[in-house]
């Protein structure tokens, strides 16, 4: 299992660090002007391109079913839903986002992490492998909750945002040369 000492040096070293920061800033500014907050099709597509990279085209035809109105309505509901039980609120947000065609837990987690980096992180095989020492490619809501709990533990130890911890872990794994 990865620890804070290992990832400390990777905080700002990811090849896409600047792009990630610009995207987070863009979304932060949108939260100031869109009340209630939502994503439009272009915003959503930017997040998909950021998350999926070379895999962006894989489910493009499936994702094309997601219209501007559907993206706006689903993201608005997901971002503005609130519950006193944070686990239940997270579950609702993930279920709403994964209702969109072509969106599974990893992409839904990317949407949440970029829009709310102080609360969420992106789950993927790299982070999971470093966090738990096993290979995994498909993730459930419970997997995400387990992963996020560990990310938040490291974030508290480092004084970083959960999204920053995840990106550092991702970069550490990428630089280790494993696929």
PAZAPA-4460 file (N, C-alpha, C; in steps of 0.05 Angstrom, whole numbers, plus 32768, in hexadecimal, padded with zeros to 4 digits):
% residues 179
    n_x    n_y    n_z   ca_x   ca_y   ca_z    c_x    c_y    c_z   seq   type   mol
   8011   7FE8   8000   8000   8000   8000   8012   8019   8000     1      X     A
   800B   802C   7FEF   801A   8044   7FED   8018   8055   8006     2      X     A
   802C   8066   800B   802B   8077   8022   8032   8094   801A     3      X     A
   802E   80A6   802C   8032   80C3   8027   804E   80C9   801F     4      X     A
   8062   80BC   802B   807E   80C2   8025   8084   80BB   8008     5      X     A
   8078   80A6   7FFE   807E   809E   7FE2   8073   80B2   7FCE     6      X     A
   805B   80BC   7FD3   804E   80CE   7FBE   8054   80EB   7FC2     7      X     A
   8060   80F3   7FD8   8064   8110   7FDE   8072   811E   7FC6     8      X     A
   8086   8111   7FBA   8096   811D   7FA5   8086   811F   7F8A     9      X     A
   806F   8113   7F88   8060   8111   7F6F   8049   8125   7F6E    10      X     A
   8046   8137   7F81   802F   8148   7F82   802A   8158   7F69    11      X     A
   803F   8163   7F5D   803B   8174   7F45   804B   816A   7F2D    12      X     A
   8050   8150   7F2C   8062   8146   7F17   8053   8138   7F00    13      X     A
   8039   8134   7F03   802A   8126   7EED   802C   8136   7ED3    14      X     A
   802F   8127   7EBD   8032   8134   7EA3   801A   8146   7E9D    15      X     A
   8003   813F   7EA8   7FEB   8150   7EA3   7FE3   8161   7EBA    16      X     A
   7FF7   8167   7ECC   7FF1   8178   7EE3   7FE5   8193   7EDC    17      X     A
   7FF2   81A1   7EC9   7FE9   81BC   7EC2   7FCD   81BA   7EB5    18      X     A
   7FC8   81A7   7EA4   7FAE   81A3   7E98   7F99   819E   7EAD    19      X     A
   7FA0   818D   7EC1   7F8E   8186   7ED7   7F87   819F   7EE7    20      X     A
   7F9B   81AF   7EED   7F96   81C7   7EFD   7F85   81DB   7EED    21      X     A
   7F8A   81DE   7ED3   7F79   81F0   7EC3   7F5C   81E7   7EC2    22      X     A
   7F59   81CD   7EBF   7F3D   81C2   7EBF   7F2F   81C6   7ED9    23      X     A
   7F3D   81C1   7EEF   7F31   81C5   7F0A   7F2A   81E3   7F0E    24      X     A
   7F3B   81F4   7F05   7F36   8211   7F07   7F1E   8219   7EF6    25      X     A
   7F1C   820F   7EDE   7F05   8214   7ECD   7EEB   820C   7EDA    26      X     A
   7EEB   81F4   7EE6   7ED3   81EA   7EF3   7ECD   81F9   7F0C    27      X     A
   7EE2   8202   7F1A   7EDD   8213   7F32   7ED0   822D   7F2A    28      X     A
   7ED9   8239   7F15   7ECD   8252   7F0B   7EB0   824E   7F03    29      X     A
   7EAB   8237   7EF6   7E8F   8231   7EEE   7E7D   822F   7F07    30      X     A
   7E87   8224   7F1C   7E77   8222   7F35   7E6F   823E   7F3F    31      X     A
   7E7F   8252   7F39   7E79   826D   7F42   7E63   827A   7F32    32      X     A
   7E60   8271   7F19   7E4C   827E   7F07   7E34   826E   7F01    33      X     A
   7E35   8254   7F06   7E1E   8242   7F00   7E12   823A   7F1B    34      X     A
   7DFB   8245   7F20   7DED   823D   7F39   7DD1   8235   7F32    35      X     A
   7DCA   821C   7F35   7DDB   8206   7F40   7DF0   81FD   7F2B    36      X     A
   7E05   81F2   7F36   7E1B   81EA   7F25   7E14   81D1   7F14    37      X     A
   7E1E   81D1   7EFC   7E1A   81BB   7EE9   7E30   81BC   7ED5    38      X     A
   7E33   81A6   7EC5   7E45   81A6   7EAF   7E35   81A6   7E95    39      X     A
   7E40   81B4   7E81   7E34   81B2   7E67   7E43   819D   7E57    40      X     A
   7E3B   8198   7E3F   7E47   8183   7E2E   7E65   8188   7E2A    41      X     A
   7E6D   81A1   7E25   7E89   81A7   7E21   7E9A   81A2   7E3A    42      X     A
   7E8F   81AB   7E51   7E9E   81A6   7E6A   7EA1   8188   7E6F    43      X     A
   7E8B   817A   7E6B   7E8C   815D   7E6F   7EA0   814F   7E5C    44      X     A
   7EA0   8158   7E44   7EB3   814D   7E30   7ED0   8153   7E38    45      X     A
   7ED5   816A   7E42   7EF1   8171   7E4B   7EFA   815D   7E61    46      X     A
   7EE8   8157   7E74   7EEE   8144   7E89   7EF3   8128   7E7D    47      X     A
   7EE2   8120   7E6B   7EE5   8106   7E5E   7F00   8104   7E50    48      X     A
   7F07   8119   7E41   7F21   8118   7E33   7F38   8117   7E46    49      X     A
   7F36   8125   7E5C   7F4B   8125   7E71   7F4D   8109   7E7D    50      X     A
   7F37   80FD   7E84   7F37   80E3   7E91   7F3E   80CC   7E7E    51      X     A
   7F33   80CC   7E67   7F35   80B5   7E55   7F4D   80B5   7E43    52      X     A
   7F58   80CD   7E3D   7F70   80CF   7E2C   7F6D   80C0   7E12    53      X     A
   7F7F   80AC   7E0F   7F7F   809C   7DF6   7F66   808B   7DF3    54      X     A
   7F58   8087   7E09   7F40   8076   7E08   7F26   8086   7E02    55      X     A
   7F2A   80A0   7DFE   7F13   80B2   7DFA   7EFF   80A8   7DE4    56      X     A
   7F0A   809E   7DCF   7EF9   8096   7DB8   7EEA   807C   7DBD    57      X     A
   7EF3   806C   7DD0   7EE8   8051   7DD4   7EC9   8050   7DD6    58      X     A
   7EBE   8061   7DE6   7EA0   805F   7DE9   7E93   8079   7DE0    59      X     A
   7EA0   8087   7DCE   7E95   80A0   7DC5   7E78   809E   7DBA    60      X     A
   7E73   8089   7DAA   7E58   8086   7D9F   7E43   8081   7DB5    61      X     A
   7E4B   8072   7DC9   7E39   806E   7DE0   7E35   8088   7DEF    62      X     A
   7E4A   8097   7DF4   7E48   80B0   7E03   7E38   80C5   7DF3    63      X     A
   7E37   80C2   7DD8   7E29   80D6   7DC8   7E0B   80D8   7DCE    64      X     A
   7E01   80C4   7DDC   7DE4   80C4   7DE4   7DE0   80D9   7DFA    65      X     A
   7DF5   80E1   7E07   7DF3   80F5   7E1D   7DF1   8111   7E11    66      X     A
   7DD9   811C   7E10   7DD5   8136   7E04   7DDD   814C   7E18    67      X     A
   7DDE   8164   7E0D   7DE4   817C   7E1E   7DD0   817D   7E36    68      X     A
   7DB7   817A   7E31   7DA3   817C   7E46   7DA6   8165   7E5B    69      X     A
   7DAC   814D   7E51   7DAF   8137   7E64   7DC8   813B   7E75    70      X     A
   7DDE   8144   7E69   7DF7   8149   7E78   7DF1   815F   7E8D    71      X     A
   7DE5   8174   7E85   7DDF   818A   7E98   7DCD   8180   7EAF    72      X     A
   7DB8   8172   7EA8   7DA5   816A   7EBD   7DB1   8156   7ED0    73      X     A
   7DBF   8142   7EC6   7DCB   812D   7ED7   7DE0   8139   7EE9    74      X     A
   7DF2   8149   7EDD   7E08   8154   7EED   7DFD   8168   7F02    75      X     A
   7DE9   8177   7EFA   7DDD   818A   7F0D   7DD2   817B   7F25    76      X     A
   7DC3   8166   7F20   7DB8   8156   7F36   7DCE   8149   7F47    77      X     A
   7DE2   813D   7F39   7DF8   8130   7F47   7E07   8143   7F59    78      X     A
   7E0D   815B   7F4F   7E1D   816E   7F5E   7E0D   817B   7F75    79      X     A
   7DF4   817D   7F72   7DE4   818D   7F85   7DD4   817B   7F99    80      X     A
   7DD6   8161   7F96   7DC9   814F   7FA9   7DD9   8150   7FC3    81      X     A
   7DCA   814F   7FD8   7DD7   8151   7FF3   7DCA   813E   8006    82      X     A
   7DDA   8132   8017   7DD0   8121   802C   7DE3   8122   8044    83      X     A
   7DD8   811F   805C   7DE9   8120   8074   7DFD   8109   8075    84      X     A
   7DF6   80F3   8069   7E08   80DB   8067   7E19   80DE   804E    85      X     A
   7E33   80E5   8052   7E45   80EA   803B   7E48   80D2   8029    86      X     A
   7E48   80BA   8035   7E4A   80A2   8024   7E32   809F   8012    87      X     A
   7E1B   80A4   801D   7E02   80A2   800C   7E02   80B8   7FF7    88      X     A
   7E0A   80D0   7FFE   7E0C   80E6   7FEB   7E1F   80DE   7FD4    89      X     A
   7E36   80D3   7FDB   7E49   80CA   7FC6   7E3D   80B5   7FB5    90      X     A
   7E2F   80A2   7FC1   7E23   808C   7FB1   7E0E   8098   7F9E    91      X     A
   7DFE   80AB   7FA7   7DEA   80B7   7F95   7DF8   80C5   7F7E    92      X     A
   7E0D   80D5   7F84   7E1B   80E3   7F6F   7E27   80D0   7F5A    93      X     A
   7E33   80BB   7F64   7E3F   80A8   7F51   7E29   809A   7F40    94      X     A
   7E13   8092   7F4D   7DFE   8085   7F3E   7DF2   8098   7F29    95      X     A
   7DEF   80B1   7F30   7DE4   80C4   7F1C   7DF7   80C7   7F05    96      X     A
   7E11   80CC   7F0B   7E24   80D0   7EF5   7E27   80B7   7EE4    97      X     A
   7E26   809F   7EF0   7E29   8087   7EE0   7E0F   8080   7ED1    98      X     A
   7DFA   808F   7ED5   7DE2   808C   7EC4   7DE7   8096   7EA8    99      X     A
   7DFB   80A7   7EA5   7E03   80B1   7E8A   7E10   809A   7E7A   100      X     A
   7E09   8099   7E61   7E15   8084   7E50   7E33   8087   7E4E   101      X     A
   7E41   8070   7E51   7E5E   8070   7E4F   7E6D   8079   7E68   102      X     A
   7E5E   807E   7E7E   7E6B   8087   7E96   7E69   8071   7EAB   103      X     A
   7E80   8068   7EB3   7E82   8054   7EC9   7E8F   8063   7EE1   104      X     A
   7E94   8054   7EF6   7E9F   8060   7F0F   7EB8   8070   7F0B   105      X     A
   7ECC   8067   7EFB   7EE4   8077   7EF8   7EDF   8093   7EEB   106      X     A
   7ECE   8094   7ED7   7EC8   80AD   7ECA   7EB7   80BF   7EDD   107      X     A
   7EA4   80B3   7EEB   7E94   80C2   7EFE   7EA6   80CD   7F14   108      X     A
   7EB9   80BD   7F1D   7ECC   80C7   7F32   7EDD   80DE   7F27   109      X     A
   7EE4   80DE   7F0D   7EF3   80F4   7F02   7EE2   810D   7F01   110      X     A
   7EC9   810B   7EFA   7EB7   8122   7EFA   7EB6   812E   7F16   111      X     A
   7EB2   811D   7F2A   7EB0   8127   7F45   7ECB   8133   7F4F   112      X     A
   7EE1   8125   7F49   7EFB   812E   7F52   7F03   8149   7F46   113      X     A
   7EFD   814D   7F2D   7F05   8167   7F20   7EF3   817D   7F29   114      X     A
   7EDA   8177   7F2E   7EC7   818C   7F37   7EC9   8192   7F55   115      X     A
   7ED0   817D   7F64   7ED2   8180   7F81   7EEC   8172   7F8B   116      X     A
   7F03   817D   7F84   7F1D   8170   7F8B   7F22   816E   7FA9   117      X     A
   7F14   817E   7FB8   7F17   817E   7FD5   7F08   8166   7FE2   118      X     A
   7EF7   8159   7FD2   7EE7   8143   7FDD   7EEC   8128   7FD0   119      X     A
   7EF4   8128   7FB6   7EF5   8110   7FA7   7F0F   810B   7F99   120      X     A
   7F13   80F3   7F8F   7F2B   80EB   7F80   7F21   80D9   7F69   121      X     A
   7F33   80D5   7F56   7F2D   80C4   7F3E   7F36   80A8   7F44   122      X     A
   7F25   8095   7F40   7F2D   8079   7F43   7F34   806D   7F28   123      X     A
   7F4A   805E   7F28   7F51   804F   7F10   7F65   8039   7F18   124      X     A
   7F6D   8029   7F04   7F7D   8012   7F0B   7F98   801A   7F17   125      X     A
   7FA3   8031   7F0F   7FBD   8039   7F1A   7FBB   803F   7F38   126      X     A
   7FA8   804F   7F3F   7FA4   8056   7F5B   7F9D   803E   7F6C   127      X     A
   7F8C   802D   7F62   7F84   8015   7F71   7F9C   8003   7F75   128      X     A
   7FAC   7FFF   7F60   7FC4   7FEE   7F62   7FD7   7FF8   7F78   129      X     A
   7FDB   8012   7F78   7FEE   801D   7F8C   7FE2   801D   7FA8   130      X     A
   7FC8   8021   7FAA   7FBB   8023   7FC4   7FB8   8008   7FD1   131      X     A
   7FB1   7FF4   7FC1   7FAA   7FDA   7FCC   7FBB   7FC3   7FC2   132      X     A
   7FCE   7FC8   7FB0   7FE1   7FB4   7FA7   7FD5   7F9E   7F95   133      X     A
   7FBE   7FA3   7F89   7FB2   7F8F   7F77   7FA8   7F9D   7F5E   134      X     A
   7FA7   7F8D   7F49   7F9D   7F97   7F2F   7F7E   7F97   7F2F   135      X     A
   7F72   7FAC   7F26   7F55   7FAD   7F24   7F4E   7FC1   7F0E   136      X     A
   7F3B   7FBB   7EFD   7F33   7FCC   7EE7   7F16   7FD6   7EE8   137      X     A
   7F06   7FC7   7EF6   7EE9   7FCF   7EF9   7EE4   7FD5   7F16   138      X     A
   7ED5   7FEB   7F1A   7ED1   7FF5   7F35   7EB4   7FF9   7F3B   139      X     A
   7EAD   7FF2   7F54   7E91   7FF6   7F5E   7E91   800F   7F6F   140      X     A
   7E79   8017   7F77   7E77   802D   7F8A   7E85   8027   7FA4   141      X     A
   7E83   800F   7FAE   7E90   8007   7FC7   7EAF   8008   7FC3   142      X     A
   7EB9   8000   7FAC   7ED5   8002   7FA6   7EDE   8020   7FA8   143      X     A
   7ECE   8031   7F9C   7ED5   804E   7F9D   7ED4   8058   7FB9   144      X     A
   7EC1   8051   7FC9   7EC0   805A   7FE5   7ED9   8051   7FF4   145      X     A
   7EE1   8038   7FF0   7EF9   802D   7FFD   7F12   803D   7FF4   146      X     A
   7F14   8041   7FDB   7F2B   8050   7FD0   7F2C   806C   7FDA   147      X     A
   7F15   807A   7FD9   7F13   8096   7FE2   7F1A   8098   8000   148      X     A
   7F12   8085   8010   7F19   8086   802C   7F37   8086   8030   149      X     A
   7F45   8076   8021   7F63   8075   8023   7F6F   808E   8018   150      X     A
   7F64   8098   8002   7F6F   80B1   7FF6   7F6B   80C8   800A   151      X     A
   7F55   80CA   8017   7F50   80DF   802B   7F62   80DC   8043   152      X     A
   7F69   80C4   804B   7F7C   80C0   8061   7F97   80CB   8059   153      X     A
   7FA0   80C5   8041   7FBA   80D0   8038   7FB8   80EF   8034   154      X     A
   7FA2   80F9   802A   7F9E   8116   8027   7FA0   8124   8042   155      X     A
   7F94   8119   8056   7F96   8125   8071   7FB3   8125   807B   156      X     A
   7FC1   810F   8076   7FDD   810C   807F   7FEF   8120   8070   157      X     A
   7FEA   8124   8057   7FFB   8136   8046   7FF2   8153   8046   158      X     A
   7FD9   8158   804E   7FCE   8173   804C   7FC7   817B   802F   159      X     A
   7FC0   8167   801F   7FBA   816B   8003   7F9C   8166   7FFE   160      X     A
   7F93   816D   7FE7   7F78   8166   7FDE   7F77   8148   7FD6   161      X     A
   7F61   813B   7FD9   7F5F   811F   7FD0   7F66   811C   7FB3   162      X     A
   7F5D   812E   7FA2   7F64   812D   7F85   7F82   812F   7F81   163      X     A
   7F90   813F   7F90   7FAD   8141   7F8E   7FBB   8128   7F96   164      X     A
   7FB1   811B   7FAB   7FBD   8101   7FB3   7FBA   80ED   7F9D   165      X     A
   7FA2   80EB   7F92   7F9D   80D8   7F7D   7FAF   80DD   7F65   166      X     A
   7FB2   80F6   7F5C   7FC3   80FC   7F45   7FE0   80F5   7F4B   167      X     A
   7FE9   80F9   7F63   8005   80F2   7F6A   8008   80D4   7F69   168      X     A
   7FF5   80C5   7F73   7FF6   80A8   7F72   7FF6   809E   7F56   169      X     A
   7FE5   80AA   7F45   7FE3   80A3   7F29   7FFE   80A7   7F1C   170      X     A
   800B   80BE   7F21   8024   80C4   7F14   803A   80B1   7F1F   171      X     A
   803A   80AC   7F38   804E   8099   7F43   804B   807E   7F35   172      X     A
   8033   8074   7F31   802F   805B   7F24   8038   805C   7F07   173      X     A
   8031   8072   7EF9   8038   8075   7EDD   8056   8075   7EDA   174      X     A
   8064   8084   7EEB   8081   8085   7EE9   808F   806B   7EF1   175      X     A
   8081   805A   7EFF   808C   8040   7F06   808E   802E   7EED   176      X     A
   8081   8036   7ED7   8082   8027   7EBE   806F   8010   7EBC   177      X     A
   805D   800D   7ECF   8049   7FF7   7ECD   8031   8000   7EBD   178      X     A
   8024   7FEE   7EB0   800C   7FF4   7EA0   7FF4   7FE6   7EAC   179      X     A
***
